[in-house]
Every structure is written in C-alpha cells, then in structure tokens.
Amino acid sequence: VQLQASGGGLVQAGDSLRLSCAASRRTSSNNAMGWFRQAPGKEREFVAAISWRGDRTDYADSAKGRFTISRDNAKNTLYLQMNSLKPEDTAVYYCAVSLTSTTGRTSNTYRYWGQGTLVTVSS
C-alpha cells in the first residue's frame, strides 16, 4: 500500500488546514489509520488515530479539541482537520496504516507510512 499525504503548507497561528492521505488501495485487512508528526530535532510523535469503521478515535493531548481525524473508506482516504493552529504544531505530518483494526499510539504498530507533508505555523 502506498500512501500520499497532502495539504500541508505555511499558515499563521489560529488558521486551519486539512490534511489528506490517499491510499493506493484498500488493505487486505480492515486497518486503523493514524497521523503522526515530527518536528525539527524531535522524535516522531502520535497525533491521532481512527478505527476502521471510524467509530473510535484517539487524540494526543496536544490535538484534543483542535484536530479532527476522519476517513472515507470508499475513497481510501484519511483526513486530519486542524484548527486553531499554533507554532508548536509545526512539523512534518505522516499518515500511516495500522497493523490492526483498532487505534494505537505507538509507531511500531503501523505498517505502511506516507512520505509526509510539511506544516509550518508562523506566530
């Protein structure tokens, strides 16, 4: 499975962005998907995850109340709506397909990764 993330860019604090992640095909299993991010000089960190059916979501504390993860399985596409962006949200955002159908926060439970899309939030 190949993942193509898009939607990043340069925005000001308080603005919104919507990231998309298109999968080349549906996986053979009904997998959860997630978003991670990596800021310069920092380790990759969990942002949000969504179950296969979309009935379960999980967010990092930094994303709760501001970010919304969703998916359209008919289009094999994952989304991340990011509102009220802050300079500390600046990072490369990666989408990933989980090994399981349930949400997870650790990167080693994800099998396929996109190339990342850069989000830069200026103050």
C-alpha positions as CSV (number, residue, x, y, z in Angstrom):
1,V,0.0,0.0,0.0
2,Q,1.3,3.4,-0.9
3,L,0.2,6.5,1.0
4,Q,0.3,10.0,-0.4
5,A,-0.1,12.8,2.1
6,S,-1.0,16.3,1.0
7,G,-2.5,19.6,2.3
8,G,0.4,21.0,4.3
9,G,1.6,24.5,3.9
10,L,2.6,27.7,5.6
11,V,-0.1,29.3,7.7
12,Q,-0.4,31.8,10.5
13,A,-1.3,31.0,14.1
14,G,-5.0,30.5,14.5
15,D,-5.5,29.3,10.9
16,S,-6.8,25.9,9.8
17,L,-5.5,23.2,7.5
18,R,-6.9,20.0,6.2
19,L,-4.5,17.2,5.6
20,S,-5.4,14.3,3.3
21,C,-3.8,10.9,2.9
22,A,-4.8,8.8,-0.1
23,A,-4.0,5.1,-0.1
24,S,-3.2,3.4,-3.4
25,R,-5.6,0.6,-2.5
26,R,-7.5,-0.9,0.4
27,T,-5.5,-3.2,2.6
28,S,-6.5,-6.8,2.8
29,S,-7.5,-6.3,6.4
30,N,-9.7,-3.6,7.9
31,N,-6.9,-1.5,9.3
32,A,-7.0,1.5,11.6
33,M,-5.1,4.6,10.4
34,G,-3.3,7.4,12.1
35,W,-1.4,10.6,11.9
36,F,2.0,11.2,13.4
37,R,4.2,14.2,13.3
38,Q,7.9,15.0,13.6
39,A,9.2,18.5,14.5
40,P,12.7,19.5,13.7
41,G,15.1,18.0,16.2
42,K,12.4,15.9,17.9
43,E,11.2,12.4,17.7
44,R,8.1,11.4,15.8
45,E,5.0,11.6,17.9
46,F,1.4,10.4,17.8
47,V,-1.2,12.8,16.8
48,A,-4.5,11.0,16.1
49,A,-5.9,7.6,15.1
50,I,-9.1,6.2,13.8
51,S,-10.5,2.7,13.7
52,W,-11.5,1.0,10.5
53,R,-15.2,1.8,10.9
54,G,-14.5,5.3,12.1
55,D,-16.4,4.7,15.3
56,R,-13.3,5.1,17.5
57,T,-10.9,7.9,17.6
58,D,-7.9,8.8,19.8
59,Y,-6.0,12.0,20.1
60,A,-2.9,13.2,21.7
61,D,-3.5,15.8,24.4
62,S,-1.9,18.4,22.1
63,A,-4.6,17.7,19.4
64,K,-7.7,17.3,21.5
65,G,-10.3,19.9,20.8
66,R,-8.4,21.3,17.8
67,F,-7.9,18.4,15.4
68,T,-10.4,16.0,14.0
69,I,-9.4,12.8,12.3
70,S,-11.8,11.1,9.8
71,R,-11.7,8.7,6.9
72,D,-13.6,7.8,3.8
73,N,-13.1,4.1,3.2
74,A,-14.9,4.3,-0.2
75,K,-12.2,6.7,-1.3
76,N,-9.4,5.0,0.7
77,T,-8.6,8.4,2.1
78,L,-7.7,9.6,5.6
79,Y,-8.1,13.2,6.8
80,L,-6.9,15.5,9.5
81,Q,-8.7,18.7,10.1
82,M,-6.5,21.0,12.1
83,N,-8.0,24.2,13.6
84,S,-6.5,26.9,15.8
85,L,-3.1,26.0,14.7
86,K,-0.1,27.0,16.9
87,P,3.5,27.5,16.1
88,E,4.3,24.3,18.1
89,D,2.2,22.4,15.6
90,T,5.0,23.0,13.0
91,A,6.2,19.6,11.8
92,V,6.2,17.1,9.1
93,Y,2.9,15.1,9.3
94,Y,2.8,11.5,8.4
95,C,-0.1,9.2,7.8
96,A,0.1,5.5,8.5
97,V,-1.9,2.3,8.2
98,S,-2.1,0.2,11.4
99,L,-1.4,-3.5,11.7
100,T,-4.8,-3.8,13.4
101,S,-8.3,-2.6,13.2
102,T,-8.2,-0.7,16.4
103,T,-6.5,2.6,17.2
104,G,-2.9,2.7,18.6
105,R,-0.4,5.3,19.7
106,T,2.9,3.6,19.1
107,S,4.5,3.9,15.7
108,N,5.7,0.2,15.7
109,T,2.1,-0.9,15.4
110,Y,1.8,0.8,12.0
111,R,2.9,-0.9,8.9
112,Y,2.6,1.5,6.0
113,W,3.8,5.1,6.0
114,G,3.3,8.1,3.8
115,Q,6.1,10.4,2.8
116,G,4.9,13.3,5.0
117,T,3.6,16.7,4.4
118,L,5.1,19.8,6.0
119,V,3.0,22.1,8.1
120,T,4.6,25.4,9.2
121,V,2.7,27.7,11.5
122,S,4.1,31.2,11.9
123,S,3.4,33.3,15.0
